[in-house]
Amino acid sequence: MLKHIYLDKTTIFFLLIIILTGNFNHVFPYFSLLMIHEMGHALCGVILGYELDKITIYPYGGVTTFNLPINIPLKKELLILLFGPIFQIIGYFFLKSFKDISLYHYTLLIFNLLPIYPLDGGRILNILLGYVFNYLKSFYITFILSLLFITNLFLLNIKEFNLTLFMTLITVLGKLINLYKKRYLYYNRFLLERYLYNYIFKKVRIIKNVHGLYRDTRHFINYEEEKRFLKKYFERK
């Protein structure tokens, strides 16, 4: 798993500041918790049979990615996401002897569970919404709530400015905007997977158009079977 770990440029800059200020004693406990958190995601994904792509470490946390389809079952994706915080909580009890470890642990845990995409909290929110709303509605609700929370954090940071938090929010906002720009690219991939592969879903829905597809659900689009409709959809493209 170690060969899959990468440091983002913002993390390198963050570490450089720590080295220049001589705060070495803060590095090991914080990044140990962060790595334990990401290893939780990685281990769960591998156990479920998914190929690990990479673990990217950011100052505010990490992002573990797998070579997996967008149509991964919601419950499996939720389990992978929950294993990160669970592993971190377990790891915290083994690292309790380190100075300020409680501050690092709760800061990392609470921040990462905020309903902001691409943080774990935002991803979990998107999955939970996926049980109720279609793919695109779930995305837009997650995006709007993420933007609102980031805006509030920026406003709160104005009162008592914190450079680390500011840099973190800028990074997260950048990733959220990039995700929004690629929303139709991901949606078309979501549709293409459903056309190319034979997924078996228990739930069945009748919908009016191709923009109303749900995850974990088989559809009849205008009373036409999903695969037939998608075949025509991609042939027109």
N, C-alpha and C positions, 0 to 999 in steps of 0.2 A: 504493500500500500504506500510505502514511503516514496516510491518513484513517481507516484501520481500527485504529490504535493507541490504546489507552486505558490510563490509569494507575489502578490500584486504589487505594482510599482508604488501605490500609496502606502502599503505596508513597509516596503523598503525605506521610504521617506520617513515614516513613523519611527522605525527602528533607528534610523540615522539620528533623529532628534533625541531619542532616548540615550544613544551612545554619547552624543555631544553634551548632554546635560548630566551625564553620569548616573542616571537612574536605572542601573543594571538590575537591581534587586526586584524591580517590578516586571521585568521581561519574562522570567521563567514561570512564575505562577499564572500570569495572565494567559500567555500563549500555551501553557500546559492545559488549562481549562478549555481554551479555544480548540486545541487539537483533539482533546477527548470528546468534545461536542461533535466535531466533524467525523471522528472515527465511529461515533454512534450511528450517524447517517450511513456512512460507507459500509459498515459491517452489516447493518440491517438490509441494505440494498443487495449486497453480495449474497447473503443468506437466502433472499427471495429469488435469486437467480439472475440478477441484472449485472451487466458488465460495468465496472467502475471506470469513468473517464478521467476525471481529475478532481483534486481538492484545492480550491483557490483560497488563500488566506488573505483576508482584508483586516484593517485595524479594528473594525466593529464586529468582526466575526468571520465566518468562512462560508463558502458555497461549494457543496459537493454535487457533482453532476455525474450522471450515468448515461450510457448508450442505451436509451430506452425509448419506446414509443410514447407519443402524447396520450394515446389511448390506454395507458397503464390503468388498471382498476383503481378507483378512488381510495378504497380501503388500504391498498398496498402503498400508495403514495403517502397517505396519511401516516401509516405506520413508520415509514422511512423518516418522515419529518419529526415525528414524536420521539424517535430513538435518540436524536441529538440532545435535546434538553434532558432526557432521562439519564443518558450517559454522563452529562455534565454534572447533574445532581449527585450521582454516585461518585464521580471523580472528585467533587468538592470535599467530600468527607475524608478522602485519602490525602488531601492537600491542605487540611485545616491548620496545620502547624505553620504555614507560611504567613508572613505579615501581610495584612490588608487583603487576604484571599477572599474574605466574605464580601468586601466591597466589589472586587473584580467579578466574583461569581454572580451576585445579584444584579449588578449593572449589565453584564453580558446577557444573563438569562432574561431579564425584563425587557431590555432593548430588543433582543432578538425575537421576542414573542409579540412585539407590537404589530398591529395589523397593517404592516407596510410591506409591499412587495419590493424586492425579492427576499426580504427577511423571512424566517420560518413562520412567523405569525401571519404575514401576508399570504404565504403559500397555503397555510392551514385554512385561513379564511376563504381563499379561492376554492379549496376542496369542499369545504362545508357548504358553500354557496352552490357548488356543482350538484349537490343532492337535491336542490330546490329549483335552480334556474338553469337555462341552457348555457352552452359554452361561452357564447359571446356576452350574454347578460352577466354571467359570473365574472368575466374578465372586466367589464366596464364598472361594475360595482366595486370590485377589488381595487381597480385603478383610482377611482374617485375617492374612496376611503383612504387609500395610501397617500394620495396627494393632500388631502385634508390633514392627516396626521403629520406629514412632513412639514406642511405650512405652519401648523401650531408649534411644532418643535423649533422651527426657525424663529418664530416670534418669541417663544420662551427664552431662546438663547440670546436674543438681543438684550434682555434685561441683565443677565449675568453671562457675558460672552465667554464661551469655551471654544478654543481653537480646534481641539480634537473632535468635539461634537459637530462643529461647523463643517470640517473636512469630511466627516462621516456622512452627514446629511447631504452634502454636495455629491458624494460618490453614489449614495443610494438613489438620490433624485435622478442622477444621470442614467442609472440602470433602469429606473422606472420609465423614463422618457424613451429610452432605446427600445424597451419592451413594447411600449405603445406604438412606436413607429413600425414595429414588425408584427403587429397584431394579426393582420390578414395573411402574412406569410405563415405564421404558426397555425392559423385556422385552416388554411388550405392544406397544410401538412396533416392536420387532424382529419380532414375530409379524405385526403388521399390514402392515408393509412386504412381507413374504414372501407375504402373501395378495393384496395389491393389485398388486404388480409381478411381472413374469415374469423372475425370476433364473434363470440357467443355471449349474448347478454340476456338476462332474465326479464328485464323491464322492456315494455313495448309502448311507444307513443305514436300518435298520429299528429303530424305537424303540417304547417301550410307552405313553408319554404325552406331552402337549404341553410338559412341563417339561424334556424331554430333547433339545431341538433344538440342533444344532451350527451354528456359522458355516461358510460356504463348503460347505454340504452340503445335498443334497436328501433328504427323508425319506419313509418310509412309516410312519405312526403307527397301530399295531395293524393293519398291512398295508393301511391305507387311504392313498391318495395325499395328500400334504401339503396341497395347496390345497383339496381337498374337505373334509378334516378341519378346516382353519382356517375355512372358510366356515361350517360348523356351529358351531364354537367361538365365532365372533363373532356369529352369529345368536342364540345362547343368551344372550349378554351384552346 
